[in-house]
Amino acid sequence: MKNILVTGGAGYIGSILIPDLLNSGYKVTVLDNFMYGQSGLNHCAIFDNFEVYRGDVRDESLVKSLLKKNDIVFPLAALVGAPLCKADPYGADSINKQSVLLMLQNLSKEQVVIMPTTNSAYGSGNKDNFCTEESELKPISKYASDKVIVEQELMEHENTISLRLATVFGMSPRMRLDLLVNDFTFRAVYDGFIVLFESQFKRNYIHVRDISRVFHHCVVHFKSMKENIYNVGLSSANISKLDLCRKIKEEVPNLEILDAKVGSDPDQRNYIVSNKKIESTGFKTSVTLEQGVRELVKGFRMIKNTTNRNY
């Protein structure tokens, strides 16, 4: 039985990933500070092969003690997204960058690290907006810049994989509404309209359950995949913000899509991403963008029904 340490394991991705790992027979240890008071892993308490520690990934002695017990590390702990990192640059630097660099220093050569980074590092892409793993990195936020630095150090170590994740979407026990598909679908259900800036800007997307699946895929196929960087996204979902809204409108017919004539989006990411490299390892996504939008519409309507009771 492989022992896996997941930092930030009670977050948006971890809340989906941890049950999948446990059901696959791994022994899983989660380190999380539970800053949002989240309880999405409570149902995992039934597993004997599951341990949870409340603590800070910047606590070197705690992290060292947990590393000794584990063969594989998934460093998910992070202040995620450009706005949060801009609001707390010290926290972003110490959690997203310094804590991971410190962890890498304390690893043995045999220990495996599968690290989520981001294809946000492509910034605005090249002149054709098409990006492969070999494309120039042009991060336009502190979050992306720190991920680039961490990835560079990660690739200096043996037994590592970097997963440059597309923009994630889908329902999770620890929900995030700052992610574009989730945000737009939430607005469609609750507000009935979406205001678009740079409506033709494109981005790649992937469902949170496929993120869970790709981590497991990397563990199973680690020997043939190690010491590489992989883009991870839906090849069928390199689409513009306007096309995304049109897909949401198929599920929410009364949605009004408004194209702003003045102003701009602080987020200037604009790129198309190739996922051929990860697909060549045998990985295939399982949830389409359309399925994810239907899930989100259903989920948000369920939440709306429980929070707006008219009786």
Long-range contacts (C-beta under 8 A, 24 or more apart in sequence): 1-25, 1-26, 1-27, 1-49, 2-26, 2-27, 2-71, 2-72, 2-219, 3-27, 3-28, 3-29, 3-69, 3-70, 3-71, 3-72, 4-28, 4-29, 4-70, 4-71, 4-72, 4-73, 4-74, 4-219, 5-29, 5-31, 5-66, 5-67, 5-69, 5-70, 5-72, 5-73, 5-74, 6-30, 6-31, 6-73, 6-74, 6-76, 7-31, 7-32, 7-57, 7-63, 7-73, 7-74, 7-75, 7-76, 7-77, 7-103, 8-32, 8-57, 8-75, 8-76, 8-77, 8-78, 9-41, 9-52, 9-74, 9-76, 10-34, 10-38, 10-40, 10-41, 10-52, 10-174, 11-38, 11-76, 11-77, 11-80, 11-174, 12-80, 12-168, 12-172, 12-174, 12-175, 12-176, 12-208, 13-76, 13-116, 13-168, 13-172, 13-208, 13-211, 13-212, 14-41, 14-76, 14-174, 15-40, 15-41, 15-172, 15-173, 15-174, 16-170, 16-172, 16-173, 16-208, 16-209, 16-211, 16-212, 17-74, 17-76, 17-211, 17-212, 17-215, 18-44, 18-50, 19-43, 19-44, 20-212, 20-213, 20-216, 21-215, 21-216, 22-47, 22-49, 22-50, 24-216, 25-49, 26-219, 29-53, 29-66, 29-69, 29-70, 31-55, 31-57, 31-62, 31-63, 31-66, 31-77, 32-77, 33-57, 33-77, 36-174, 38-173, 38-174, 39-173, 40-172, 40-173, 40-174, 41-173, 57-95, 57-99, 57-103, 58-94, 58-95, 58-98, 58-99, 58-102, 60-102, 60-106, 63-99, 63-102, 63-103, 63-106, 64-106, 67-103, 67-106, 67-107, 67-111, 70-111, 71-110, 71-111, 71-112, 72-111, 72-112, 72-113, 72-114, 72-219, 73-103, 73-107, 73-111, 73-112, 73-113, 73-114, 74-113, 74-114, 74-115, 74-116, 74-215, 75-100, 75-103, 75-113, 75-115, 75-116, 76-116, 79-143, 80-143, 80-176, 80-178, 81-143, 81-178, 82-120, 82-141, 82-142, 82-143, 82-144, 82-266, 82-267, 83-178, 83-266, 84-143, 84-178, 85-141, 85-142, 85-143, 85-146, 86-141, 86-142, 89-142, 92-142, 92-143, 92-146, 93-142, 93-146, 96-143, 96-146, 96-147, 96-150, 97-146, 97-149, 97-150, 100-150, 100-153, 100-154, 101-150, 101-153, 104-153, 104-154, 104-157, 107-157, 109-158, 109-159, 110-159, 111-159, 112-159, 112-160, 112-219, 112-222, 112-226, 113-154, 113-157, 113-159, 113-160, 113-161, 114-160, 114-161, 114-163, 114-215, 114-218, 114-219, 114-222, 115-150, 115-151, 115-154, 115-160, 115-161, 115-162, 115-163, 116-163, 116-165, 116-211, 117-147, 117-148, 117-150, 117-151, 117-162, 117-163, 117-164, 117-165, 117-229, 118-143, 118-144, 118-147, 118-164, 118-165, 119-164, 119-165, 119-166, 119-204, 119-231, 119-233, 119-271, 119-273, 120-144, 120-147, 120-269, 121-145, 121-147, 121-148, 121-151, 121-164, 122-269, 122-271, 122-273, 123-268, 123-269, 123-271, 124-268, 124-269, 124-270, 124-271, 125-270, 125-271, 125-272, 128-272, 129-202, 129-270, 129-271, 129-272, 130-271, 130-272, 130-273, 130-274, 131-231, 131-271, 131-272, 131-273, 131-274, 132-231, 132-273, 132-274, 132-276, 132-277, 133-164, 133-229, 133-230, 133-231, 133-274, 133-277, 140-268, 140-269, 151-229, 155-227, 155-229, 158-226, 158-227, 159-222, 159-226, 159-227, 160-226, 160-227, 161-218, 161-222, 161-225, 161-226, 161-227, 161-228, 161-229, 161-230, 162-228, 162-229, 162-230, 163-214, 163-215, 163-218, 163-230, 163-232, 163-278, 164-229, 164-230, 164-231, 164-232, 164-273, 165-206, 165-211, 165-232, 165-233, 166-203, 166-204, 166-205, 166-206, 166-231, 166-232, 166-233, 166-234, 166-237, 166-273, 166-275, 167-203, 167-204, 167-205, 167-206, 168-205, 168-206, 168-207, 168-208, 168-211, 169-205, 169-206, 169-207, 169-208, 169-289, 169-292, 169-296, 170-207, 170-208, 170-209, 170-287, 170-292, 170-295, 170-296, 171-208, 171-295, 171-296, 171-299, 172-208, 180-205, 180-241, 180-244, 181-205, 181-244, 181-289, 181-292, 181-293, 181-296, 182-296, 184-241, 184-244, 184-245, 184-248, 185-248, 185-252, 185-293, 185-296, 185-297, 185-300, 186-296, 186-300, 188-245, 188-248, 188-249, 188-251, 188-252, 188-255, 188-297, 189-252, 189-297, 189-300, 189-301, 189-304, 190-300, 190-304, 192-252, 192-254, 192-255, 192-256, 193-255, 193-256, 193-257, 193-258, 194-245, 194-248, 194-255, 194-256, 194-257, 194-258, 195-258, 195-260, 196-241, 196-242, 196-245, 196-257, 196-258, 196-259, 196-260, 197-260, 197-263, 197-264, 197-265, 198-241, 198-264, 198-265, 198-268, 198-270, 199-240, 199-241, 199-242, 199-245, 199-259, 200-240, 200-241, 200-242, 201-240, 201-241, 201-265, 201-268, 201-269, 201-270, 202-238, 202-239, 202-240, 202-241, 202-270, 202-271, 202-272, 203-238, 203-239, 203-241, 203-269, 203-270, 203-271, 204-231, 204-233, 204-234, 204-237, 204-238, 204-271, 204-272, 204-273, 204-275, 205-233, 205-234, 205-237, 205-239, 205-244, 205-289, 205-292, 206-232, 206-233, 206-234, 206-237, 206-285, 207-234, 207-285, 207-286, 207-287, 207-291, 207-292, 209-286, 209-287, 210-234, 210-285, 210-286, 210-287, 213-283, 213-285, 213-286, 214-278, 214-283, 217-281, 217-282, 217-283, 221-281, 221-282, 224-281, 225-281, 228-277, 230-277, 230-278, 230-281, 231-273, 231-274, 231-275, 231-277, 231-278, 232-275, 232-278, 232-283, 233-273, 233-275, 234-275, 234-285, 234-288, 234-289, 235-274, 235-275, 235-276, 235-279, 235-285, 236-288, 236-289, 237-288, 237-289, 238-272, 238-273, 239-289, 244-289, 247-289, 247-290, 247-293, 248-293, 248-297, 250-290, 250-293, 251-293, 251-294, 251-297, 252-297
